[in-house]
Amino acid sequence: MEEVVEVAKSIGTIIAEIILIAYFCFKYINATLKNAADIAKEVKDQNCLDIEIIEKMDYYKELLMADRILLFEFHNGQHYSQYRQALKMSASYEVFRAGLESTRQQCSNLPVAIMPNLIHEIVNKGCCVCRDIEEIKENMGNTYEFKKSLGIRAWYDVALHDAQGAVIGFVAVQWNTVMPKHIDAEQIKHLAWFLEEKINYLAQSDSKNKKKFLGIF
């Protein structure tokens, strides 16, 4: 009789283990499928926003008779040897006139220190305007050399802010010739406001997704 009881206990334990394994496998499969569905939705939402941003930038490129418009975002690169943050900027979006080539590769992971005067004006004054690059040759040498190497002759850069008002990047409207005389600065500001709204929406969505991943809510 005791042997029968022991066998029954063993069978019961095995069955319980099988049930637990099946339960956790089911939960894992469900979580994986849900994660895949969430990623698919994020890709769809991101793609829709990307199209909105590119279409709006392209519209203003034509409106402003610009050769190129880029959206630069500030980010943190690796640290220097003194453990200072190696702050950088990269062009996350770009539109350009037919016949030109992309400059995004040359405008990726640029140390902000490469053009300190330009960044100072954008961060502190909200914009940096140059109608002819030869005007800044003496007092903004770094900016002059870098932009000249890309064939840029004039630009109108406007700061982009996050929800707290901190500068997180800038929109760069560029011309390969002297800036046209009758450029409406308000139009460039309207483009900047639009891009701010979209970037902040993406940032908020990304923050929510990270919180969900960490189980904060």
Disulfide bonds with the S-S distance in Angstrom:
none
